[in-house]
Every structure is written in structure tokens, then in C-alpha cells.
Amino acid sequence: MSEPLSAVVVAAGRSQRMGFDKLLTPLAGRPLLLHTLERLLLSGVPAEIILVVRPGSEQEMEALVAPLREQGSIRLVPGGAQRQDSVQAGLQAVSDSSEYVLVHDAARPFVTRELIDVVLAAAKMTGAAVCGAPCSDTLKEVAEDGQVVQTIDRSKLWMVQTPQIFRTSLLREAYANAQQTGATFTDDTAVVEQMGHPVQVVLYHGINLKVTTPSDWKLAEACLQLGEGESAPGQILRKHLHDMNNHLTPLLGYSYLLLTEFPEEGRGKKFATSIQTAGERCQATAAAMQKLVRELFPRKGE
């Protein structure tokens, strides 16, 4: 990547819906926050990570991230009362050499290199991009008494997530404008939208869960446990798929040789063609499975 990119990780919340400090609580053996930071570092994309923390927690957070500093640059800054205050504090700490800035929720521990790359590619085209997916559930407007007011047309509605990536100068300008108007935002793309600047949404079907509720916690723990360590099921699956592809490659070579040995109209030719077709389909299936497994259980540089 030629253009420097900084990551602002927002970790200044109070986990009110969870009922405990989710970022510092062990999830699949390590604090949730470490999973997120390690995924960003493994991607190899950010030149630096600005970790925005709750004021008063700096010492505790510093001790937590200290072992990760050998893997990349991590700097801590105190956040503010609202999410946009925290993002703005992180944005001010971003190096002037960074052309792009990535904003990410600390409670999304499944970020991957592939996800960052597709959002960054869109941001390079428009200056601002976010990943998301179309709404799949039926949406209702509900009154305070629990009664349905109306059913919302979901055909044009998307659920957006993080990472969200922007040209650094654009996001700084947008936040400066927001500060002048006094408007409140819970999403960084909305800060850019209020300037009238276009935002590109990138379709993403992969796992990008934000751990917000106890049920989210259980699901994230199950997924992470599958992929942690060389003896974990996820890593074993990676190895088996790799070995299978290694065996499929010569098999396809042999099937090609068989095709050249039989006359065009003979039964042997038909059998050899069937073998080659089956091998090609197996290879395509294995490649699709490898892509999914790499997404779920990445290693350094992926």
C-alpha cells in the first residue's frame, strides 16, 4: 500500500448494554480488545494504531497493550463524553503523513486484511467508504407503548459497520464543521454526509460481529475458540485444505495427460474428461473454502 493509513480504534465506551467492561474481560482466553488490536496488526495495513480509551483507564490500558508494541505502533489518547468526541480526539493524534484514516469499533474482533482492502479501495475512489449489508429482517416503527406504528420498507436500507475509511483531510474537515454546528452523530460517515460529500457502501457478507450483548459474547467466543492456536480446529482445517489443494494440483495434471492418451470418440476419453471435470470442481470448491477459512482464522499478513 503506497498511501499511509492510520487506524483509530474507539475503546472509550462503558459497555452499558453488556453489564461489565467487555473490552477488558477475557474472551476465548484473552481480553476482547486484544483480539481486535491483534487482528489489525496481523493485517499489516495500518502504519499506526491510535487507541482511544476512557479517561482514567490509561494506565490499565497501557499495561494491556504493552506486549503488542513489538508488532506495530500503538498510541493511547483519552476519549470524550460522546463517541464523536472520542473519534475526534483520535483523529487529532493521527500522524500528518497519513493520507487515509480507518475508524474501527474496539468491540469488532473479526476485522481482516481482505475487509480493510475492499473498504480502502472504495475510499480511494470517493474519499469515504464503509462496509455493510442490506437489512435482512423486517423493520417496524414501534411506539413507546410497544404498539407497531408502521412497517418500514427495507428495500433501500443497509446496516453499516466498521471499519470506515476516509481521506484524513476530509474527515478532519467534517469533524471541524460538526463541532461548529453542534450536531451529534453516532456514525463517522454521517459526519461526512452532513457536508454533502458522497460515501460509498461496500457489501460485506463475512463475519464482522460487534460484541454488544451477552448473546453476541457467546457467539464471538465460540468463533474465536475455533481459530486460536495451531491445534485449534480452525487452524487444523486450514492445514487440511492446504494439503488437499496440494494433492489436487497433480491430479489435474494427470487427468490432462490421460486426455491426450485416448482417441476423441473412445470410452477412455469420456472417462478422462469426467475425471478432469470432477477435479476442476473439487479445486474450485477447495479454493472457496480456503477463502472463507482465511477470513475466519487469519494469520499474519492476511
C-alpha positions in Angstrom: 0.0 0.0 0.0 1.6 3.3 -1.1 -0.6 5.7 0.8 0.0 5.6 4.6 -3.1 4.7 6.6 -3.7 5.2 10.4 -6.3 3.3 12.4 -8.4 5.0 15.1 -9.8 2.3 17.4 -12.6 3.6 19.7 -12.4 1.9 23.1 -13.8 4.6 25.3 -17.3 3.3 25.9 -18.8 1.9 29.2 -20.3 -1.3 28.0 -23.7 -0.4 29.5 -25.7 -3.0 27.5 -23.3 -5.7 28.4 -23.3 -5.1 32.1 -19.5 -5.4 32.5 -16.3 -3.9 30.9 -16.4 -6.2 27.8 -13.1 -4.8 26.3 -11.0 -5.9 29.3 -12.8 -9.1 30.1 -11.2 -12.4 28.8 -12.9 -13.7 25.6 -11.6 -17.1 24.5 -8.7 -16.6 26.8 -7.7 -13.0 26.1 -9.4 -9.6 26.6 -11.7 -8.7 23.7 -9.7 -5.6 23.0 -6.6 -7.6 22.3 -8.4 -9.7 19.8 -9.3 -6.6 17.8 -5.9 -5.0 18.0 -4.1 -8.2 17.1 -6.3 -8.6 14.0 -5.5 -5.1 12.9 -1.8 -5.7 13.4 -1.9 -9.1 11.7 -3.5 -7.4 8.6 -0.2 -5.4 8.2 -2.2 -2.4 6.8 -2.2 0.4 9.5 1.1 2.3 9.8 -0.1 3.2 13.3 -3.0 2.5 15.7 -4.5 5.3 17.8 -6.3 3.7 20.7 -8.9 6.0 22.2 -9.6 5.0 25.8 -11.9 6.0 28.6 -10.3 8.8 30.7 -8.8 7.4 33.8 -8.1 4.0 32.3 -4.9 4.9 30.5 -2.6 3.1 33.0 -4.6 -0.1 32.8 -4.8 0.1 29.0 -1.1 0.8 28.7 -0.3 -2.4 30.6 -2.7 -4.4 28.4 -1.3 -3.3 25.1 2.4 -3.2 26.1 3.1 -6.8 24.7 1.7 -5.8 21.3 4.1 -2.9 20.7 6.7 -5.2 19.1 4.2 -5.9 16.4 3.4 -2.3 15.5 2.9 1.3 16.6 0.1 1.8 19.2 -0.5 5.1 20.9 -3.2 5.9 23.5 -5.2 9.0 23.8 -8.1 9.8 26.2 -11.6 9.9 24.7 -14.6 12.2 25.3 -18.1 12.1 26.6 -19.7 11.0 23.3 -18.4 8.7 20.5 -17.8 11.6 18.1 -15.7 13.3 20.8 -13.6 10.2 21.1 -13.1 9.8 17.4 -12.2 13.5 17.1 -9.6 13.0 19.9 -8.1 10.1 18.0 -8.2 12.0 14.7 -6.2 14.8 16.2 -3.5 12.3 17.2 -3.2 10.8 13.7 0.2 11.5 12.1 0.1 14.2 9.4 1.7 11.8 7.0 -1.3 9.5 7.0 -3.4 10.1 3.8 -6.2 7.8 5.0 -7.7 7.1 8.4 -9.6 3.9 9.4 -12.1 4.2 12.2 -13.0 0.9 13.9 -15.0 -0.2 16.9 -12.9 -1.9 19.5 -15.7 -4.5 20.1 -15.4 -5.8 16.5 -12.8 -8.5 16.8 -13.2 -10.2 13.3 -11.6 -7.5 11.1 -9.5 -8.9 8.3 -7.0 -7.8 5.7 -9.5 -8.6 3.0 -12.2 -6.4 4.6 -9.8 -3.5 5.0 -8.6 -3.7 1.5 -12.1 -3.6 -0.1 -13.1 -0.7 2.0 -9.9 1.2 1.3 -10.2 0.6 -2.4 -13.7 2.3 -2.3 -12.4 5.1 -0.1 -9.7 5.8 -2.7 -12.4 6.4 -5.3 -14.8 8.6 -3.3 -12.8 9.7 -0.2 -15.2 8.0 2.2 -16.3 4.3 2.5 -18.0 1.9 4.9 -18.7 -1.8 4.9 -22.2 -3.1 5.4 -25.0 -5.3 4.2 -28.7 -4.9 3.2 -31.2 -5.3 6.0 -32.5 -8.9 6.1 -35.1 -8.6 8.9 -38.5 -6.9 8.6 -38.3 -3.4 10.2 -41.1 -1.9 12.3 -41.6 1.6 13.7 -42.8 1.0 17.3 -44.3 3.4 19.7 -43.3 3.8 23.4 -46.1 1.5 24.5 -44.9 -1.3 22.2 -47.5 -0.9 19.5 -46.5 -1.1 15.9 -46.8 2.2 14.1 -45.9 1.1 10.7 -43.8 -1.4 8.7 -40.7 0.2 7.1 -39.7 -0.6 3.5 -36.3 -2.2 3.9 -35.5 -2.4 0.2 -33.1 0.6 0.3 -31.9 0.1 3.9 -28.5 -1.1 4.8 -26.8 -2.0 8.1 -23.4 -0.3 8.2 -20.4 -1.4 10.3 -16.8 -0.6 10.8 -14.1 -0.2 9.5 -15.0 3.1 8.0 -12.2 4.6 5.9 -11.7 8.3 4.9 -9.2 10.6 3.4 -7.7 12.0 6.6 -8.1 15.7 5.5 -11.8 15.0 4.6 -12.7 13.5 8.0 -10.8 16.3 9.8 -12.7 18.9 7.9 -16.0 17.1 8.5 -15.5 17.0 12.3 -14.4 20.6 12.4 -17.7 21.5 10.7 -19.7 19.3 13.1 -18.1 21.0 16.0 -19.1 24.4 14.7 -22.7 23.3 14.2 -23.0 21.4 17.5 -24.7 18.5 15.7 -24.5 15.0 17.3 -23.5 11.9 15.4 -23.1 8.2 16.3 -21.5 7.3 12.9 -18.5 8.8 11.3 -19.9 8.5 7.7 -22.8 10.6 8.9 -20.4 13.4 9.9 -19.1 13.4 6.3 -22.6 13.1 4.8 -23.7 16.3 6.6 -21.1 18.2 4.4 -22.8 16.8 1.3 -19.8 14.5 0.5 -20.6 11.1 -1.0 -20.0 7.9 1.0 -19.5 4.6 -0.7 -21.0 1.5 0.9 -19.2 -1.8 0.3 -21.1 -5.0 0.5 -19.6 -7.5 3.0 -21.0 -10.9 3.8 -18.2 -12.1 6.1 -18.3 -12.3 9.9 -17.9 -8.8 11.3 -19.8 -9.1 14.6 -19.9 -6.2 17.1 -19.9 -7.7 20.6 -22.7 -5.7 22.3 -25.0 -8.1 24.2 -24.4 -11.4 26.2 -25.6 -13.4 23.2 -23.0 -11.7 21.0 -20.4 -12.5 23.6 -21.2 -16.3 23.4 -21.1 -16.3 19.6 -17.8 -14.4 19.4 -16.3 -16.7 22.0 -17.3 -19.8 20.0 -15.8 -18.4 16.8 -12.6 -17.3 18.4 -12.0 -20.6 20.2 -12.2 -22.4 16.8 -9.3 -20.4 15.5 -6.9 -19.8 18.3 -3.6 -21.7 18.4 -2.0 -24.2 15.9 -4.0 -27.1 17.4 -7.4 -25.2 17.2 -10.0 -26.6 14.8 -9.8 -23.6 12.6 -6.0 -23.9 12.1 -6.2 -27.6 11.6 -8.9 -27.0 8.9 -6.6 -24.6 7.2 -3.9 -27.2 7.1 -6.2 -29.9 5.7 -7.5 -27.6 3.0 -3.9 -26.7 2.1 -2.9 -30.3 1.8 -6.0 -31.2 -0.2 -5.1 -28.5 -2.8 -1.6 -29.8 -3.0 -2.9 -33.2 -3.9 -5.5 -31.8 -6.4 -2.9 -30.0 -8.4 -1.0 -33.1 -9.6 -4.3 -34.9 -10.0 -5.4 -32.3 -12.6 -2.1 -32.7 -14.3 -2.5 -36.4 -14.6 -6.1 -36.1 -15.9 -4.8 -33.8 -18.6 -2.2 -36.4 -19.6 -4.9 -39.0 -19.7 -7.0 -36.9 -22.0 -4.1 -36.9 -24.6 -3.8 -40.6 -24.5 -7.2 -41.6 -25.7 -8.9 -41.1 -29.1 -11.6 -38.4 -29.2 -14.6 -40.8 -29.6 -13.4 -43.6 -27.3 -14.8 -44.5 -23.9 -11.5 -43.8 -22.3 -11.7 -40.2 -23.5 -15.1 -39.8 -21.8 -13.8 -41.2 -18.5 -10.7 -39.0 -18.6 -12.9 -35.9 -19.3 -15.1 -36.8 -16.4 -12.1 -37.2 -14.1 -10.8 -33.8 -15.2 -14.1 -32.1 -14.7 -14.5 -33.6 -11.2 -11.0 -32.5 -10.3 -11.6 -28.9 -11.5 -14.8 -28.7 -9.5 -13.1 -30.0 -6.4 -10.3 -27.5 -6.8 -12.8 -24.6 -7.2 -14.7 -25.8 -4.1 -11.5 -26.1 -2.1 -10.4 -22.5 -3.2 -13.8 -21.1 -2.0 -13.4 -23.0 1.4 -9.9 -21.7 1.8 -11.0 -18.1 1.2 -13.7 -18.5 3.9 -11.3 -20.2 6.4 -8.7 -17.5 5.9 -11.3 -14.8 6.6 -12.4 -16.6 9.8 -9.0 -17.6 11.0 -6.4 -15.2 9.6 -2.6 -15.4 10.0 0.0 -12.6 9.8 -0.4 -10.6 6.6 -3.8 -11.9 5.7 
